[in-house]
Amino acid sequence: MAIELTDNSPGLSDVPGLRVGAGSGDIRRKGQDRLDTALVVADRPCAAAGVFTTNDVRAAPVRFSQAVLAAGASAIRGIVANSGNANACTGEQGLRDTEAMARLAAEASGCPGGAFLVCSTGRIGEPLPMDRVAKGLAEAGARLAATPQEGERAAWAILTSDTRPKSVTARFAWEGRTVTVAGIAKGAGMIEPNMATMLAFVATDLAASPGVLRAALLAANAQSFNCVSVDGDMSTNDTVLLLATGASGLALDGAPAGLAARFQEALDRVCFALAEKIVGDGEKITKVVSVEVAGARTRADAEAVARAVGNSLLVKSAWYGEDPNWGRLADAAGYARTGLDEARLDIAYDDVPAVVQGRPLPENKPRWKEVVTRRRFAVRLNLNLGQGAFRLLTTDLSEAYVNFNKSE
């Protein structure tokens, strides 16, 4: 059986061995009955792995969850998350509030003393309103279930400026059993690896040791969440977590290479689908652009060029204006300073050449112009210097983005 991918699925409630719940505590203090608290609980202690922001300023939940995984990544009971408040730049009180969130999650889920990973997202620099967090967690705990409804509610509960939830499920058969990998994510603004103002929670019903899980997650993350950019800003709270419940009765450790490969493929596809959803829901964007760099001396060089192009305000503004200004692409590629040779450079919009071996093709401009009117398109740069390649998913930049973020 090939891997079957279900888009906009219930998400984590699809994974055997997990229960999920969501609640509303009005953490934003806006008098809204908006979901803002999510609980993900494993039926028994399970292995986990995580990848986190590399920002020097890390939110309290990031530091707490890293410590929890370092102390016992094979006995995690679940994840607790809130939206509306990042609990970042909140000092020692922030750490105490994170610890309290973990305790409240354990109590609300009937797992006193259980180890929970904690995530927060929202406004930076304000203390968590713990009375409201407790209210939301009590509701989430009371609703814990393995139902599509709660899976969908949990996907809504972690959103901030997103316009829609993000979820996907992958399934494949192995030795007469079905293996599931599913996930949910949030993210729309402050998106730039490593990684983004994003949370992603992924789970599988395979069993695995923390080391095997971490290796798989790092591989998936490198080609998904670490290959997206909306506005070039790295967050304080970026977190991707992976749980393995073992409910399928199959284990990755010591498994045939075929099972490990199939799981990695499923995990890669889930992570990439979630990453694409994050870019596609970028704050006030009008275009999603795939910046594809080939022919670099190394992958690192290709990535540097792709990020220079994809994060250039001039380039992004041109895309918004539907102006196929390849000169801005060449300029940005050059200031990546990878030793680019202008006389070897090829540039294309989708499959329409704009520059070949450094020579412009102005006769193709009407066709370039048509490409950049589309909601999704690619810009392709071949440096013709080696075998290094990198793909970055990015967006345009609109005045609506500026207006939206003026008071954020």
C-alpha positions as CSV (number, residue, x, y, z in Angstrom):
1,M,0.0,0.0,0.0
2,A,1.4,3.4,-1.0
3,I,1.3,6.2,1.5
4,E,-2.2,7.7,1.6
5,L,-2.2,11.4,2.5
6,T,-5.4,13.0,3.9
7,D,-5.3,16.8,3.7
8,N,-7.3,18.9,6.3
9,S,-7.7,15.8,8.4
10,P,-8.8,15.7,12.1
11,G,-5.0,15.7,12.8
12,L,-3.7,14.2,16.0
13,S,-6.9,12.4,17.0
14,D,-6.2,10.2,14.0
15,V,-3.3,8.6,15.8
16,P,-4.1,5.5,17.9
17,G,-3.0,5.9,21.5
18,L,-3.7,9.6,21.7
19,R,-6.5,11.7,23.1
20,V,-6.9,15.4,22.5
21,G,-9.0,18.2,23.9
22,A,-9.3,22.0,23.5
23,G,-10.7,24.7,25.7
24,S,-11.3,28.5,25.9
25,G,-9.8,30.6,28.7
26,D,-9.9,34.0,27.0
27,I,-6.1,34.2,27.3
28,R,-6.2,37.3,25.0
29,R,-8.5,39.1,27.4
30,K,-10.8,40.2,24.7
31,G,-14.0,38.6,26.1
32,Q,-14.0,36.1,23.3
33,D,-15.1,32.5,23.4
34,R,-12.2,31.6,21.2
35,L,-10.3,28.3,21.6
36,D,-6.9,29.0,23.0
37,T,-5.8,25.9,25.0
38,A,-4.9,22.5,23.6
39,L,-4.1,19.2,25.3
40,V,-2.6,16.1,23.6
41,V,-2.4,13.1,25.9
42,A,-0.8,9.7,25.3
43,D,-2.6,6.7,26.8
44,R,0.7,5.6,28.3
45,P,4.2,7.1,28.6
46,C,5.8,7.4,25.1
47,A,8.9,8.5,23.4
48,A,9.3,12.0,22.0
49,A,11.7,14.3,20.2
50,G,11.8,18.0,19.5
51,V,13.4,20.7,17.4
52,F,13.4,24.2,18.7
53,T,14.2,27.8,17.7
54,T,17.9,28.7,17.6
55,N,17.2,32.3,18.7
56,D,19.3,33.5,21.6
57,V,16.1,34.7,23.1
58,R,14.1,31.6,23.8
59,A,10.7,31.6,25.4
60,A,10.2,29.9,28.8
61,P,8.2,27.0,27.2
62,V,11.1,26.3,24.8
63,R,13.7,26.1,27.6
64,F,11.3,24.0,29.7
65,S,10.5,21.5,27.0
66,Q,14.2,21.1,26.0
67,A,14.9,20.3,29.7
68,V,12.1,17.8,29.9
69,L,13.3,16.0,26.8
70,A,16.9,15.9,28.1
71,A,15.7,14.4,31.4
72,G,13.4,11.7,30.1
73,A,12.4,11.7,26.4
74,S,11.2,8.1,26.7
75,A,8.4,8.8,29.2
76,I,6.4,11.7,27.9
77,R,2.7,11.8,28.6
78,G,1.7,14.6,26.2
79,I,1.8,18.2,25.1
80,V,0.0,21.3,26.4
81,A,-0.2,24.4,24.3
82,N,-1.8,27.9,24.5
83,S,-2.3,30.6,22.0
84,G,-2.6,34.4,22.6
85,N,0.5,34.7,24.8
86,A,4.0,33.6,24.0
87,N,5.3,33.6,27.5
88,A,8.5,34.9,26.1
89,C,10.8,37.5,27.7
90,T,9.0,37.0,31.0
91,G,11.9,36.1,33.2
92,E,11.8,33.7,36.1
93,Q,8.0,34.2,36.4
94,G,7.7,32.8,32.9
95,L,9.5,29.6,33.9
96,R,7.4,29.2,37.0
97,D,4.2,29.7,34.9
98,T,5.5,27.1,32.3
99,E,6.0,24.6,35.1
100,A,2.6,25.3,36.4
101,M,1.1,24.7,33.0
102,A,2.7,21.3,32.9
103,R,1.3,20.4,36.3
104,L,-2.1,21.7,35.4
105,A,-2.0,19.6,32.2
106,A,-1.1,16.5,34.1
107,E,-3.9,17.0,36.6
108,A,-6.5,17.9,33.9
109,S,-5.6,14.7,31.9
110,G,-5.6,12.4,34.9
111,C,-1.9,11.8,34.7
112,P,-0.6,13.4,38.0
113,G,3.2,13.6,38.0
114,G,3.3,12.9,34.2
115,A,5.9,14.7,32.1
116,F,4.3,17.2,29.6
117,L,5.9,19.3,27.0
118,V,4.7,22.9,27.0
119,C,4.3,25.3,24.1
120,S,3.0,28.9,23.9
121,T,2.4,31.3,21.0
122,G,1.2,34.9,20.8
123,R,2.3,38.3,22.1
124,I,5.8,38.5,23.5
125,G,6.7,40.2,26.8
126,E,3.5,39.8,28.7
127,P,3.0,37.4,31.7
128,L,0.7,34.5,31.2
129,P,-2.7,35.0,32.8
130,M,-2.5,31.7,34.7
131,D,-6.1,31.9,35.9
132,R,-7.3,31.9,32.3
133,V,-4.9,29.2,31.3
134,A,-6.2,27.0,34.1
135,K,-9.8,27.6,32.9
136,G,-8.9,26.6,29.4
137,L,-7.0,23.5,30.5
138,A,-9.9,22.4,32.7
139,E,-12.2,22.5,29.7
140,A,-9.6,20.8,27.5
141,G,-9.1,18.0,30.1
142,A,-12.8,17.4,30.4
143,R,-13.2,17.0,26.7
144,L,-10.2,14.7,26.1
145,A,-11.2,12.2,23.4
146,A,-9.9,10.4,20.3
147,T,-12.6,12.0,18.1
148,P,-12.4,14.0,14.9
149,Q,-14.3,16.8,16.6
150,E,-11.6,17.3,19.3
151,G,-8.8,16.8,16.9
152,E,-10.2,19.7,14.8
153,R,-10.8,21.8,17.9
154,A,-7.2,21.3,19.0
155,A,-5.9,22.4,15.6
156,W,-8.0,25.7,16.0
157,A,-6.8,26.3,19.6
158,I,-3.2,26.8,18.7
159,L,-3.8,29.5,16.0
160,T,-2.8,33.2,16.4
161,S,-3.0,35.3,13.3
162,D,-3.6,32.2,11.1
163,T,-6.8,32.3,9.0
164,R,-7.3,28.5,9.1
165,P,-6.2,25.4,10.9
166,K,-3.4,23.2,9.4
167,S,-3.6,19.4,9.6
168,V,-2.6,16.4,7.6
169,T,-2.6,12.6,8.1
170,A,-0.5,9.9,6.4
171,R,-1.2,6.2,6.5
172,F,0.5,3.1,5.1
173,A,0.2,-0.6,5.5
174,W,3.0,-2.8,6.9
175,E,2.7,-6.6,7.5
176,G,-1.1,-6.4,7.6
177,R,-1.2,-3.4,10.0
178,T,-1.9,0.3,9.4
179,V,0.7,2.8,10.5
180,T,-0.4,6.4,11.0
181,V,1.6,9.6,11.1
182,A,-0.5,12.8,11.6
183,G,0.1,16.4,12.6
184,I,-1.2,19.9,13.2
185,A,0.6,23.2,12.9
186,K,0.2,26.9,13.3
187,G,2.1,29.9,11.8
188,A,1.4,32.9,9.6
189,G,3.8,35.7,10.6
190,M,7.3,35.9,12.0
191,I,8.2,33.0,9.7
192,E,11.9,32.3,9.0
193,P,13.9,29.3,10.0
194,N,15.5,28.1,12.0
195,M,12.3,27.7,12.2
196,A,9.5,30.2,12.5
197,T,6.7,31.6,14.7
198,M,5.3,28.2,14.3
199,L,4.3,25.2,16.4
200,A,4.0,21.8,14.8
201,F,2.9,18.7,16.7
202,V,3.3,15.3,14.9
203,A,2.6,11.8,16.2
204,T,2.8,8.2,15.0
205,D,1.5,5.0,16.4
206,L,4.8,3.3,15.9
207,A,7.1,2.6,18.9
208,A,10.6,4.1,18.8
209,S,13.4,5.2,21.0
210,P,14.0,8.9,21.4
211,G,17.2,8.7,19.4
212,V,15.6,7.1,16.4
213,L,12.7,9.6,16.6
214,R,15.0,12.6,16.8
215,A,17.1,11.5,13.8
216,A,13.9,11.1,11.8
217,L,12.5,14.4,12.9
218,L,15.8,16.3,12.1
219,A,15.8,14.8,8.6
220,A,12.1,15.8,8.0
221,N,12.6,19.2,9.5
222,A,15.6,20.0,7.3
223,Q,13.5,19.8,4.1
224,S,10.3,21.2,5.4
225,F,10.0,23.7,8.3
226,N,13.5,24.8,7.7
227,C,12.8,25.6,4.1
228,V,10.1,28.2,4.5
229,S,10.1,32.0,4.9
230,V,7.3,34.6,5.0
231,D,8.9,37.7,6.4
232,G,12.5,36.8,7.4
233,D,11.9,37.1,11.2
234,M,12.9,34.2,13.5
235,S,10.7,33.6,16.5
236,T,11.4,33.0,20.2
237,N,9.0,30.1,20.4
238,D,9.5,27.8,17.4
239,T,8.9,24.2,18.3
240,V,8.3,21.0,16.4
241,L,7.4,17.9,18.5
242,L,7.1,14.3,17.5
243,L,5.5,11.6,19.7
244,A,5.5,7.8,19.2
245,T,2.6,6.0,21.0
246,G,3.5,2.4,20.0
247,A,-0.2,1.6,19.7
248,S,0.3,-0.1,16.3
249,G,2.4,-2.8,17.9
250,L,5.2,-2.1,15.4
251,A,8.6,-0.7,16.4
252,L,11.2,1.3,14.5
253,D,14.2,0.2,16.6
254,G,15.5,-3.0,15.0
255,A,12.8,-2.9,12.3
256,P,13.5,-3.9,8.7
257,A,15.0,-1.1,6.6
258,G,11.8,-1.0,4.6
259,L,9.6,0.1,7.5
260,A,12.1,2.8,8.6
261,A,12.2,4.1,5.1
262,R,8.4,4.1,4.7
263,F,8.0,5.9,8.0
264,Q,10.6,8.5,7.1
265,E,8.7,9.1,3.8
266,A,5.4,9.5,5.6
267,L,6.9,11.8,8.2
268,D,8.6,13.9,5.5
269,R,5.3,14.2,3.6
270,V,3.4,15.3,6.7
271,C,6.0,17.9,7.7
272,F,6.3,19.3,4.2
273,A,2.5,19.5,3.8
274,L,2.3,21.4,7.1
275,A,5.1,23.7,6.1
276,E,3.4,24.5,2.8
277,K,0.2,25.3,4.7
278,I,2.1,27.7,6.9
279,V,3.5,29.6,3.9
280,G,0.2,29.5,2.1
281,D,-1.4,31.2,5.1
282,G,1.2,33.9,5.5
283,E,0.0,37.2,6.9
284,K,-1.8,39.2,4.1
285,I,0.2,37.5,1.3
286,T,-1.1,37.2,-2.3
287,K,1.5,34.9,-3.7
288,V,3.4,31.7,-2.7
289,V,6.7,31.4,-4.5
290,S,9.1,28.5,-4.8
291,V,12.7,29.8,-5.0
292,E,14.6,26.9,-6.6
293,V,18.4,27.2,-6.8
294,A,20.5,24.6,-8.6
295,G,24.0,24.3,-9.8
296,A,25.7,25.8,-6.7
297,R,29.0,24.5,-5.5
298,T,27.4,23.2,-2.3
299,R,23.9,22.9,-0.7
300,A,24.9,25.6,1.8
301,D,25.7,28.0,-1.1
302,A,22.3,27.1,-2.8
303,E,20.5,27.8,0.5
304,A,22.3,31.1,1.0
305,V,21.2,32.3,-2.5
306,A,17.7,31.1,-2.0
307,R,17.3,32.9,1.3
308,A,18.8,36.1,-0.1
309,V,16.3,36.0,-3.0
310,G,13.3,34.9,-0.9
311,N,13.8,37.4,1.9
312,S,14.6,40.4,-0.3
313,L,12.0,43.2,0.3
314,L,12.6,44.5,-3.2
315,V,12.1,41.0,-4.7
316,K,9.0,40.3,-2.6
317,S,7.5,43.7,-3.4
318,A,8.1,43.1,-7.1
319,W,6.2,39.8,-6.8
320,Y,3.3,41.6,-5.1
321,G,3.3,44.2,-7.9
322,E,3.3,41.4,-10.5
323,D,6.5,42.8,-12.0
324,P,8.9,40.1,-13.4
325,N,12.0,42.1,-12.4
326,W,14.7,39.5,-12.8
327,G,17.4,42.1,-12.1
328,R,16.3,42.1,-8.5
329,L,16.7,38.3,-8.4
330,A,20.2,38.5,-9.8
331,D,21.2,41.3,-7.4
332,A,19.9,39.3,-4.3
333,A,21.6,36.2,-5.6
334,G,24.9,38.1,-5.9
335,Y,24.8,39.6,-2.4
336,A,24.6,36.1,-0.9
337,R,28.3,36.2,-1.8
338,T,28.8,32.6,-2.7
339,G,31.1,33.3,-5.7
340,L,28.4,33.4,-8.3
341,D,29.6,33.9,-11.9
342,E,27.2,36.3,-13.7
343,A,28.2,34.9,-17.1
344,R,27.0,31.4,-16.1
345,L,23.7,32.4,-14.4
346,D,20.4,31.2,-15.7
347,I,17.1,32.6,-14.4
348,A,13.6,31.4,-15.2
349,Y,10.0,32.1,-14.1
350,D,8.4,28.7,-14.0
351,D,9.8,27.2,-17.2
352,V,10.1,30.6,-19.1
353,P,13.7,31.6,-19.4
354,A,14.6,35.2,-18.4
355,V,18.4,35.0,-18.5
356,V,20.5,32.3,-20.1
357,Q,24.3,32.2,-19.3
358,G,24.1,35.8,-18.1
359,R,22.3,37.0,-21.3
360,P,18.8,38.6,-20.9
361,L,15.9,37.4,-23.0
362,P,13.6,40.5,-23.1
363,E,11.5,38.9,-25.8
364,N,10.1,36.6,-23.2
365,K,8.8,39.4,-20.9
366,P,5.1,38.9,-21.8
367,R,5.4,35.3,-20.7
368,W,7.2,36.2,-17.5
369,K,4.5,38.7,-16.7
370,E,1.8,36.1,-17.1
371,V,3.7,33.7,-14.7
372,V,3.9,36.3,-11.9
373,T,0.1,37.0,-12.0
374,R,-0.5,33.5,-10.6
375,R,-1.2,32.7,-7.0
376,R,1.7,30.2,-7.0
377,F,4.8,30.1,-9.2
378,A,8.5,29.3,-9.2
379,V,11.6,31.3,-9.8
380,R,14.5,29.1,-10.8
381,L,18.2,30.1,-10.7
382,N,20.9,27.8,-12.0
383,L,24.4,28.9,-11.0
384,N,26.0,26.3,-13.2
385,L,28.9,25.8,-10.8
386,G,28.3,22.4,-9.2
387,Q,25.6,20.0,-7.9
388,G,24.3,22.0,-4.8
389,A,20.6,22.6,-4.7
390,F,18.0,24.1,-2.3
391,R,14.3,25.0,-2.5
392,L,12.8,27.7,-0.3
393,L,9.0,28.3,-0.1
394,T,8.4,32.0,0.4
395,T,5.8,34.8,-0.3
396,D,5.3,38.3,-1.6
397,L,5.0,41.3,0.7
398,S,1.9,43.6,0.6
399,E,1.0,46.9,2.2
400,A,-1.7,44.9,4.0
401,Y,1.1,43.0,5.9
402,V,2.5,46.3,7.1
403,N,-0.9,47.6,8.2
404,F,-1.8,44.3,9.9
405,N,1.5,44.4,11.9
406,K,1.5,48.0,12.9
407,S,-0.1,47.3,16.3
408,E,1.1,43.8,16.8
